[in-house]
Amino acid sequence: MSKKKKDIRDELRSLVPNNTKRLLDVGCAGGKLSSKLKDKNITIIGIEKDRKLYGEAKNRLDEVILGDAESTKLNYPEGYFDCILYADVLNCFVEPQVVLKKHMYHLKKGGYVIASMPNVRYYKTIRNLVFCGRWDYKEGGILWKEHLRFFTLANIKELFEGAGCQIIEIKRNIVSSRIMKILNFLLFNRLKDFLAYQYYIKAQKRR
């Protein structure tokens, strides 16, 4: 029997607290990522601006709002959500911290923000810039053409701190060659932030 391939987003989903009852998935796309959380009896409400993806998400989530998360006003009371999820979408906003601050109104005190964010300090991005003089936008990945903002870990910490959140857990999605992993081991893990393709963040709204 063939071994089932692990979904790399499982690590992101694992950051969602087990006691979550209502979750807002910002930029939910087709709803595939957050729909797997329904096994935990979580009510999931998504926001998606792409009409086709919105249609797909409606078949997977409890409710979906069609609109741009940066400008759409949410008609939910203060503190309604236990958790807000941003899966690789904060980079796509003109003012990501403004979006975070706006959504904090709808997150309960002590509630959680879960986010995945590409790392512009990734070694291949730096290599292409420094040695090849290239900064080429692509159809996906760190330099996806729809990314408007770019973050290192230091910038991510500033983003959440400025929005009134305290980061309580950081996971790294390490993507690198075997040689780079060996070099990182020999250097006592000092290259970890160059080998991190993206960060998984768990932050808590200040009470």
N, C-alpha and C positions, 0 to 999 in steps of 0.2 A: 504494500500500500504506500502510495506516495505521501510524503509529509506536506501538510498544508503550509503554504507560505505565510509567514507572519505579516500582518498589516502594520506598517511602521507607525500608523496613526494610533495604534493601540496604546502606545506610551503617552500620547497626548490625552486620549480619552481617560486613561488611568488617573489623571490629575483631578478629574471631576469628583468632588466629594460624594460619598455614598448616600448622604442624607439630603441630597439635592432633590427638590420637588418640581421646581420650575426653572427651565434653562432657556436663555436667549442665545440663538446661534446667529451671529452677525456675519452676513456674507455667506449664507449657508450653501450656496451653489445648488446641487441637486439633492442635498440632504443626506447623502450617503454616510458622511462622517458621524454626524450627531444622531442619526436614526438608530445606530447601534447602541446608543445609550438608553433606548426605550426599554431594554431588558431590565433596567434598574427602576422601572416605573416612574420615569421622569417625563413630565409634560414639556415638550420642546416646541418653541416658537422661533421661526426663522425669519430673516430679512434677506431678500435677494432682488437685485435690480435687473438681472437678465431674465426676460420673459420665458424663454424655453426652460432654463434651469428652475425657475419659479414653478413651472408646471410639474416638473419632476419632483421637486421638493414637497409639493402639496400632497403627493401620493405617499410620502414617507413620514412627514412630520405632522404634529397636531394642528398647527396653524402656520401660515406663511404670509408675510407682508411683502407685497411687490413695491420696491422702491429703493432708492439710494440711501444706504445707512447713514451717510454723512449729512443728508438734508431731511430725511424722513422723521417726522415727529411721532413718537411712540405714545399710544393711547392706553398706557398702563399706569396704575397708581405708583406712588413712591414706595420703594422697597419691595416691589412685586416679585422680582426674580431672586433666586438663591445663587445663581451662577450665570455668568455671561461668557460666551465662547467666541474667540476671534482666531480662526484658523487661517493664517497667512493672508490676512486682509488689512491689518493696520498699516502695512506698507503702501496700500493702494489709496489711502486717504490724503487729501491735501493737508489737512490739519488733524493728524491722528490723536493728539492729546485733547483737542476740542471734542472729538467724538467720544473719547473715554470719559471725559468730565460730564458730558451730556447724558451718557448712559448710566453713570453712577447714581443719578437720581432714582432710577428704576431698580437698582440693586440694593438689597437689604443691608443694614449695617452688619459688618462682619462677613458679608457675602464674598464670593470668589470670582476672580477673573482668570480664565484659562486662555492662553494664547500661544500660537506658534509663530515664530518670526525668523525669516532668513537672516543669515549673518554675513554682512558685506566684508568682514575681515577674513572670510574663508580663504585658505591658502591658494586655491586655483584662481580665484578672482584677483587676488593680489599679484600672483605670478603673471597673469595675462596683462595686467595693467603696467607692472614695473618692467617686465622683460620683453613684452610684445607690444606695449603701447596701445592695448586694445581694451575698450569698454563697450562691448557689443550687447545690445538688448536682444533677448531671445523670446521664444514662445512659452517659456516656463523657467522655473528655477530662480536663483538669486537675482539675476538680471532680467527677469520677466518684463516685457515691454509695458505692462500696466502698473509696475511699481513706481510710485512717485517719491517715496522716502526710503532711505537706506540706514540700517542700524548696526552698530556693534553692541556688545553686551553693556558697555558703559552707557550708551545712548538709550538702550532699553530700560535700564534702571532709572535713568532720569525721566523717561516718558511716564512710567508708572508712578514714580514718586510725585511728579508734578500733577498727576490726576487724582491724587489722594489714596493711592494703593501702596501696600507694602508687599514686596516680593518675598515669598516664603519658601519657594522651591524653584530650582532651575535644573532642567535636564538638557543634555546636549545630544543632538543627532549627529554622531560622528560618521563622516563619509570620507575615507582616505585610502590611499594605496598602502600596501603592506609595508613598504619601505618607510613611509611617513609614520605609521603606527609604531614601528620598531624604534625610529628616531625619537618619537615622543616618549616611549618607555625609557629609553636611555637618558633622556633629559628630565626624568621624574615628572612626566605629565605637564610640562611647561608649555607644550604646544597645543594643548586641548582647545583653546579658543581660536586657533588657526585651522583646526581640523573639524570644528563644528559647522556643519552645513546650515543648521538652523537650531534655534533654541526653543524649548518648551517651557513656558512660564506659568507659574501658579502664584497669583497675587491675591491679597485680601483687602477689601475696603476697610479703611480705618473706622473704628466705631465712634 
